[in-house]
Amino acid sequence: MSQPILPSEVPTIGQVLALAREALAPEVWAWAAAGAGTEVTLARNAIALNSLALVPRVGRDVSNIDMSSSFAGVSLEIPVMLAPIGALGVYDAGDAAAAGRAAAKLGTSSFCSMFSTVPWKEVAATAPGRHFLQIYVAGDRGWQADVLARVEAAGFAGLCVTMDSPTIGRRDRSIETGFTWSHSPEGTTDLDPSLLDPQRRASFAWSDLEWLTASTDLPVIAKGVMTPEDALAAVDAGARAVYVSNHGGRMVDQGLSTIEALAAVGEVLPNGVDVAVDSGFTNGADVFKALALGAKAVGIGRLQCWGLAAGGEPMLTRTLELLRAEIEGTMANMGCADLAAMSPDMVRWSIPAFPNSD
């Protein structure tokens, strides 16, 4: 019997993906890999990122690279965060706690889904004041107040409200496999099914976000924003950070890519309101593109699943280490010693190109 590969022996993110695919049943791989409907949004996320070319500058001192950043008041040693994933426990039993520990080892943050099978307080305890809890507003204001109280007591850094999925997108590829995972409170320790109202998720509006932000001193992040108008509405409602996301292309088919939306959203935000982005980011060069266009941090979702599937928390930690190395190398070769040296003129729309598949 062959010995399992140690994380330290994995040299590239590509190998992490290969190990994850080998470890997972096809239908479980498809659950995270699938996009909504015909998967045009999923494809557009990738095509847009690969249509954005990097334009390096030379003659700059890059002997010391500092990639530190911050988001919603939390300092980050690397500008990558672990995005919220409801079904993370499907890919590793450690669920959001494993992700929290891996993120903390790299000095960054994770977003604990409200559907984590590990108690929220245990996830927060992996690095008090560093991680965020993500919710869909699925209950009345009494439910929301209870969630806020537990978020504050647990030691989370803030609350992330996902606003881009009033209903769950249909993902044809996943439906065809027969594998299902529902956003159900069963199996969690923090959700009481009797208190959940599915209509709340569909009816949640800016006035509800305003009530939520006014009910806590913690920063509230509005996730799923794709337009400048919605970014301003989120700020007016009290959000202290905005998270550009199309849910990894999993909610709306034929949608806009997040890298296309990012700059326009960031331009309208007042000073002190941070912007993050996710959906389709799997390498350091693409992270650089988002940072150059104004993001303070980039969230990784599917790559987080693949890291955990390939070898649990140690392999997810290794995945983040590999991303850090890629970002550092890209920054040096782009002539940027720190994030302040990045600028939008370092990226340019160009001929779409994809890596060799040989």
C-alpha positions as CSV (number, residue, x, y, z in Angstrom):
1,M,0.0,0.0,0.0
2,S,1.4,3.4,-1.0
3,Q,2.1,5.9,1.7
4,P,-0.1,9.0,1.8
5,I,1.5,12.2,0.4
6,L,2.6,14.6,3.1
7,P,1.5,18.2,2.6
8,S,5.1,19.3,2.6
9,E,5.6,17.1,-0.5
10,V,2.9,18.8,-2.5
11,P,4.7,21.5,-4.7
12,T,1.8,23.1,-6.5
13,I,-1.9,24.0,-6.2
14,G,-2.5,22.0,-9.3
15,Q,-1.4,18.9,-7.4
16,V,-3.8,19.8,-4.6
17,L,-6.6,19.8,-7.1
18,A,-5.5,16.4,-8.5
19,L,-5.3,14.8,-5.1
20,A,-8.8,16.2,-4.2
21,R,-10.3,14.8,-7.4
22,E,-8.8,11.4,-6.8
23,A,-10.1,11.4,-3.2
24,L,-13.7,12.4,-3.9
25,A,-16.5,10.5,-5.5
26,P,-17.5,12.2,-8.8
27,E,-20.8,13.4,-7.5
28,V,-19.2,15.0,-4.4
29,W,-16.6,16.7,-6.6
30,A,-19.5,17.9,-8.8
31,W,-21.4,19.4,-5.9
32,A,-18.7,22.0,-5.3
33,A,-17.6,22.3,-8.9
34,A,-21.0,23.0,-10.4
35,G,-22.4,26.3,-11.4
36,A,-26.0,27.5,-11.9
37,G,-27.8,26.2,-14.9
38,T,-25.7,26.1,-18.0
39,E,-22.7,27.3,-16.0
40,V,-22.1,30.4,-18.1
41,T,-21.4,32.5,-15.0
42,L,-19.0,29.9,-13.7
43,A,-17.2,30.0,-17.1
44,R,-17.3,33.8,-17.3
45,N,-15.5,34.1,-13.9
46,A,-12.6,32.0,-15.3
47,I,-12.6,33.6,-18.8
48,A,-12.7,37.2,-17.3
49,L,-9.8,36.5,-15.0
50,N,-7.8,34.9,-17.9
51,S,-8.6,37.9,-20.1
52,L,-7.0,40.3,-17.6
53,A,-3.3,40.5,-18.3
54,L,-0.6,41.7,-15.9
55,V,1.6,44.6,-16.9
56,P,4.8,44.6,-14.7
57,R,6.9,47.5,-13.7
58,V,10.7,47.3,-13.4
59,G,13.5,49.2,-11.7
60,R,11.9,48.9,-8.3
61,D,13.3,47.6,-5.0
62,V,11.4,44.4,-4.3
63,S,14.0,42.7,-2.0
64,N,11.5,42.7,0.9
65,I,7.9,41.8,0.1
66,D,5.1,42.8,2.5
67,M,1.7,41.4,1.5
68,S,-0.1,42.3,4.7
69,S,-3.5,43.8,4.5
70,S,-6.7,44.2,6.6
71,F,-10.4,43.6,6.2
72,A,-13.2,44.9,8.3
73,G,-10.8,45.8,11.1
74,V,-8.9,42.5,11.1
75,S,-5.3,42.5,10.2
76,L,-4.2,39.9,7.6
77,E,-0.7,38.6,7.0
78,I,-1.8,37.4,3.6
79,P,-4.6,39.0,1.5
80,V,-6.5,35.8,1.1
81,M,-9.4,34.7,3.3
82,L,-11.4,31.4,3.4
83,A,-14.8,32.1,2.1
84,P,-18.0,30.7,3.7
85,I,-19.1,27.3,2.5
86,G,-22.2,25.7,3.9
87,A,-21.3,22.1,2.9
88,L,-17.7,22.3,4.0
89,G,-18.3,19.3,6.3
90,V,-18.9,17.2,3.2
91,Y,-15.2,17.6,2.3
92,D,-13.7,17.2,5.8
93,A,-15.3,16.3,9.2
94,G,-13.4,19.2,10.8
95,D,-15.7,21.6,8.8
96,A,-15.3,25.3,9.6
97,A,-13.1,24.6,12.6
98,A,-10.4,23.0,10.4
99,A,-10.7,26.0,8.1
100,G,-10.4,28.4,11.0
101,R,-7.2,26.7,12.3
102,A,-5.6,26.7,8.9
103,A,-6.4,30.3,8.3
104,A,-5.1,31.3,11.7
105,K,-1.8,29.5,11.0
106,L,-1.3,31.8,8.0
107,G,-2.4,34.9,9.9
108,T,-5.7,35.3,8.0
109,S,-9.4,35.0,8.5
110,S,-12.1,32.5,7.7
111,F,-15.9,32.8,7.4
112,C,-17.8,30.2,9.4
113,S,-21.0,29.3,7.7
114,M,-24.2,29.3,9.8
115,F,-24.6,25.6,8.6
116,S,-21.3,24.5,10.2
117,T,-21.6,21.1,11.9
118,V,-19.0,22.3,14.4
119,P,-20.4,24.7,17.0
120,W,-19.9,28.3,16.1
121,K,-18.1,29.1,19.4
122,E,-15.6,26.3,18.7
123,V,-14.8,27.9,15.3
124,A,-14.4,31.3,16.8
125,A,-12.2,29.9,19.5
126,T,-9.6,28.8,16.9
127,A,-8.6,32.5,16.7
128,P,-10.7,34.8,18.8
129,G,-11.4,38.2,17.1
130,R,-10.1,36.9,13.7
131,H,-13.0,35.0,12.0
132,F,-16.4,36.0,10.8
133,L,-19.8,34.2,11.0
134,Q,-21.8,34.1,7.8
135,I,-25.5,33.9,7.8
136,Y,-28.5,33.9,5.5
137,V,-31.2,35.8,7.3
138,A,-33.6,32.9,7.9
139,G,-35.5,34.0,10.9
140,D,-37.4,36.9,12.4
141,R,-35.8,39.7,14.3
142,G,-35.9,37.7,17.5
143,W,-33.8,35.0,15.7
144,Q,-31.5,37.6,14.4
145,A,-31.0,39.2,17.8
146,D,-30.1,35.8,19.2
147,V,-27.6,35.2,16.4
148,L,-26.0,38.5,17.1
149,A,-25.7,37.8,20.8
150,R,-24.0,34.5,20.1
151,V,-21.7,36.0,17.6
152,E,-20.6,38.6,20.1
153,A,-20.3,36.2,22.9
154,A,-18.3,33.7,20.8
155,G,-15.6,36.2,19.9
156,F,-16.2,36.5,16.2
157,A,-14.7,39.6,14.5
158,G,-18.0,40.4,12.7
159,L,-21.0,39.2,10.9
160,C,-21.2,38.5,7.2
161,V,-24.7,38.6,5.6
162,T,-25.1,36.7,2.3
163,M,-27.6,38.7,0.2
164,D,-27.2,37.1,-3.2
165,S,-29.3,34.0,-2.8
166,P,-32.9,34.6,-1.8
167,T,-33.5,31.1,-3.3
168,I,-31.0,28.4,-4.0
169,G,-29.8,28.3,-7.6
170,R,-30.4,25.2,-9.8
171,R,-27.2,23.5,-10.7
172,D,-27.9,21.1,-13.5
173,R,-24.6,19.3,-13.3
174,S,-25.1,18.5,-9.6
175,I,-28.8,17.7,-10.1
176,E,-27.9,15.1,-12.7
177,T,-25.5,13.3,-10.4
178,G,-28.3,12.7,-7.8
179,F,-26.1,14.0,-5.0
180,T,-27.9,16.4,-2.8
181,W,-27.0,18.6,0.2
182,S,-29.6,20.9,1.5
183,H,-29.3,24.0,3.6
184,S,-30.8,22.2,6.6
185,P,-30.3,22.9,10.3
186,E,-30.3,19.2,10.9
187,G,-26.8,18.1,11.8
188,T,-25.8,21.5,13.1
189,T,-25.7,22.5,16.8
190,D,-26.6,26.2,16.4
191,L,-29.9,26.3,14.5
192,D,-33.3,25.5,15.8
193,P,-35.5,24.4,12.8
194,S,-38.7,25.6,14.6
195,L,-37.4,29.2,14.5
196,L,-36.5,29.3,10.8
197,D,-38.7,31.0,8.3
198,P,-37.8,30.3,4.7
199,Q,-39.6,33.5,3.5
200,R,-37.2,35.7,5.5
201,R,-34.4,34.8,3.2
202,A,-36.5,35.8,0.2
203,S,-37.9,39.0,1.7
204,F,-34.7,40.3,3.3
205,A,-34.2,43.9,2.1
206,W,-32.0,47.0,2.8
207,S,-34.3,48.1,5.7
208,D,-33.7,44.7,7.4
209,L,-29.9,45.1,6.9
210,E,-30.2,48.5,8.5
211,W,-31.9,47.1,11.5
212,L,-29.3,44.4,11.8
213,T,-26.3,46.7,11.6
214,A,-27.9,49.0,14.2
215,S,-28.3,46.1,16.6
216,T,-24.6,45.3,17.1
217,D,-21.3,47.1,17.5
218,L,-19.5,44.5,15.4
219,P,-18.9,45.2,11.7
220,V,-21.5,43.8,9.4
221,I,-20.4,42.7,5.9
222,A,-22.8,42.7,2.9
223,K,-21.9,39.7,0.7
224,G,-23.1,39.2,-2.8
225,V,-22.9,42.8,-4.0
226,M,-22.3,43.2,-7.8
227,T,-23.2,46.8,-8.6
228,P,-22.1,50.3,-7.4
229,E,-25.7,51.0,-6.6
230,D,-26.0,48.1,-4.2
231,A,-22.6,48.9,-2.7
232,L,-23.9,52.3,-1.8
233,A,-27.1,50.9,-0.5
234,A,-25.2,48.5,1.7
235,V,-23.1,51.4,3.2
236,D,-26.2,53.5,3.7
237,A,-27.7,50.6,5.6
238,G,-24.7,50.5,7.9
239,A,-22.5,47.8,6.3
240,R,-18.8,48.4,7.2
241,A,-17.4,46.2,4.4
242,V,-18.7,45.0,1.0
243,Y,-18.0,41.6,-0.4
244,V,-18.2,41.3,-4.2
245,S,-19.4,37.8,-5.1
246,N,-21.6,35.9,-7.5
247,H,-21.6,32.9,-5.2
248,G,-19.0,31.2,-7.4
249,G,-21.4,31.3,-10.3
250,R,-23.8,29.1,-8.4
251,M,-26.9,31.2,-8.1
252,V,-27.5,33.2,-11.3
253,D,-26.7,31.7,-14.7
254,Q,-25.5,34.1,-17.5
255,G,-24.2,36.5,-14.8
256,L,-21.4,39.0,-14.7
257,S,-18.0,37.9,-13.5
258,T,-16.8,39.4,-10.2
259,I,-13.5,40.7,-11.5
260,E,-15.6,42.8,-14.0
261,A,-17.7,44.2,-11.2
262,L,-14.9,44.8,-8.7
263,A,-13.4,48.1,-9.8
264,A,-16.8,49.9,-10.2
265,V,-17.9,48.8,-6.8
266,G,-14.7,49.8,-5.1
267,E,-14.7,53.3,-6.7
268,V,-17.9,54.3,-5.0
269,L,-17.1,53.1,-1.5
270,P,-16.2,55.9,1.0
271,N,-12.9,55.8,2.8
272,G,-12.9,53.2,5.6
273,V,-15.3,50.8,3.9
274,D,-13.3,47.8,2.7
275,V,-14.1,45.6,-0.3
276,A,-13.3,41.9,-0.8
277,V,-14.0,39.6,-3.7
278,D,-14.4,35.9,-4.5
279,S,-15.6,33.5,-7.2
280,G,-13.1,31.7,-9.3
281,F,-9.8,32.6,-7.7
282,T,-7.3,29.7,-7.6
283,N,-3.9,31.2,-8.0
284,G,-1.6,34.0,-6.8
285,A,-1.6,35.9,-10.1
286,D,-5.4,36.2,-10.1
287,V,-5.3,37.4,-6.5
288,F,-2.9,40.1,-7.6
289,K,-5.3,41.3,-10.2
290,A,-8.1,41.7,-7.6
291,L,-5.7,43.6,-5.3
292,A,-4.6,45.9,-8.1
293,L,-8.2,46.7,-8.8
294,G,-8.9,47.7,-5.2
295,A,-9.8,44.6,-3.2
296,K,-8.4,44.4,0.3
297,A,-8.6,40.6,0.3
298,V,-9.7,37.7,-1.9
299,G,-11.9,34.8,-0.7
300,I,-11.3,31.3,-1.8
301,G,-14.2,28.8,-1.8
302,R,-13.8,25.8,-4.1
303,L,-10.0,25.7,-3.5
304,Q,-10.8,25.5,0.2
305,C,-12.9,22.4,-0.5
306,W,-10.2,20.8,-2.6
307,G,-7.5,21.5,0.1
308,L,-9.6,19.8,2.8
309,A,-10.6,16.9,0.5
310,A,-6.9,16.3,-0.5
311,G,-5.7,16.0,3.1
312,G,-7.8,17.8,5.7
313,E,-6.5,20.8,7.7
314,P,-2.8,20.1,7.0
315,M,-3.4,20.2,3.3
316,L,-5.6,23.3,3.4
317,T,-2.7,24.9,5.4
318,R,-0.3,23.8,2.6
319,T,-2.7,25.2,0.0
320,L,-2.6,28.6,1.7
321,E,1.2,28.4,1.9
322,L,1.4,27.7,-1.8
323,L,-0.9,30.7,-2.5
324,R,1.3,32.9,-0.3
325,A,4.4,31.8,-2.3
326,E,2.6,32.6,-5.6
327,I,1.4,36.0,-4.4
328,E,4.9,36.9,-3.2
329,G,6.5,35.8,-6.5
330,T,4.0,37.7,-8.5
331,M,4.4,40.9,-6.4
332,A,8.2,40.8,-6.8
333,N,8.0,40.3,-10.6
334,M,5.4,43.0,-10.9
335,G,7.6,45.5,-9.1
336,C,5.4,45.7,-6.0
337,A,7.1,45.5,-2.6
338,D,3.7,46.0,-0.8
339,L,0.0,46.3,-1.6
340,A,0.2,50.1,-1.7
341,A,2.5,49.8,-4.8
342,M,-0.2,48.1,-6.8
343,S,-2.4,50.1,-9.1
344,P,-5.1,49.5,-11.7
345,D,-2.8,50.3,-14.6
346,M,-0.9,47.0,-13.8
347,V,-3.8,45.0,-15.3
348,R,-5.2,45.3,-18.8
349,W,-7.9,43.6,-20.7
350,S,-6.2,41.4,-23.4
351,I,-6.7,38.3,-25.4
352,P,-8.3,35.5,-23.4
353,A,-5.8,32.7,-22.7
354,F,-5.9,29.6,-20.6
355,P,-3.1,27.5,-19.1
356,N,-1.8,24.6,-21.1
357,S,-3.8,21.4,-20.5
358,D,-1.1,19.0,-21.9
